[in-house]
Amino acid sequence: MRNVTARVGAALVLAAAGVAGTSAVAGADPAPGHQVTYTLATGGTYDFTITYLTAQPPSKDAFNADSNPFMKRETITVSPDAPWVFQTTLEDPQWAFLQVASTTHGGQGAPNAHCEVSIDGQVAVAQDAPYSPQCYLSKWTS
């Protein structure tokens, strides 16, 4: 998993460099909120179903009433050379949420997945799990 983490770090550095290279006009006010980056990496090529927050809801009640405007669920393929990375901006990064479910079938080895949530370039939470890691912050623990 150490190699996967190193590759994820390199991928994040490259992604950050690409974002920095496309910045708006110098002196413009930065967008409000915090840059949240979700990452899923694995040591082999595997399929996963992921659920992640794309936009911050105004409240937990609003989220519970209809989560569709705020969350996305999709099935993806992740390989060692192509980790999945998604970036969004959240006013309160404690809403960050990434849930991973392996779709591995019998006869295949465990994908040994690694998820991370970074806030403004700093890892806030990370988890390694044989099949289904979960990375989320405090809005989801109460």
N, C-alpha and C positions, 0 to 999 in steps of 0.2 A: 504494500500500500504506500510505502515511502516514495516509490517511483511515480505512482499516480499523483500523489500530493505535489511532488516536484513539477510534474507536467502541468498540473492545474495551476500552480503558481506562475509558471512561465506563460501559460495561456492568458491568465489574468493580467500579467504585465503587458503582453502584446495588446490585449483588448483595451487596457487603460491608455496605452500609447496611441491607439487608433482613435479613441474618444478625445484625447487631448489634442490630437492633430486636426480634429474637426470642430474645434471650439468656435463660438460665435465671435463677433467683433470684439476686440480688446476693449475693456472698460464697461462692457455691458453687464447689467446686474445678473448674477447667477440665478438659476431657477431655485425657487424655495424648496426646502426639504433636503432629504439625504439620498445619496445614490446607494441603492440596495442591489447587490449582485448575488444571484443564486447560481450555484455550481453543482453539477453531478458528474462524478468521474468513476471509472471502473477499470479493472485490470484486464478485461477482455471485452469482446463485443457482445452486448446484451440489450434486450428490450426492457423498458420500464414504463409504467404508468405513473405520471407525476401530476401533482396538484399543487398550485402555487398562487400566491396573492400577486395580482398585477397592478392593483390600484387600492388606495386606502379608503375604507368605508368611513362614513362620518361617525358611526357608532357601532357597537356590537349588536344593538337591536336592528339597525339597518342591514347589517350583514346577515343576521339570522333571518330576517324577513325575505331577503333575496340576495344570495351570494353571487349570482351570475355576473353582475357588473364588476365584481372585484376579484374573482378567482378564475383560473383556467385549469382545465384538466386535459391532458393529452398523452398519447403513447409515443415514445421516442426510442431511438436506438442510440446507444452511447458506446464509444470504443476508446481504447487508450489514447489514440491520437486525436480524438474528437470529443472532448467532454462537452456536456450541454451547459450553456451559460445564458442567463437571462438577466437583464438589468431593468430596473424601474426606479422611480423617485417616490419616496414616501415622506410625508411631513413628519410622521412619528414612526421611525424604523422598528419600533417594538411590535408592529403589525406584521413583520416579515414572517413568511410561512412557506416551507417547501416540504411536501410529503412525497415519499418515493415508495413505489411498490414494484418489486421485481415480477416480471412475467415469465421467469425461468420455468421450464418444464422438466419433468423427471428425466434423469439421465444426463443432465447438464450440471456442471459444477456451480457452486455459489458464485454470484457476480462480485462479491466483496465490494459493495458500492460505498462511495464517500460523498457526502453532501456538505455544503458550506453555505453560510449566509455571511456576506461581508457588507459592512456599512461604511461608506466613504473610504473604501480601500482597506479597512481593518476587519479581520475575521471576527465575527461576533459569536458564531456558534458553528460547530462542525461535528459530524458523527460518521463513524465507520460502522457498517453492519453487513453481515453476510448477504442479506437480501433486500431489506427495506429500511434504510435510514430515514430519520425525520429531523429536520432542522427548522426550528421556529423559536420565536422570542416571546417575551412576557405577556403579550395580549392574549395568547392562546393557552396560558397555563392557569388562568383563573376562571 
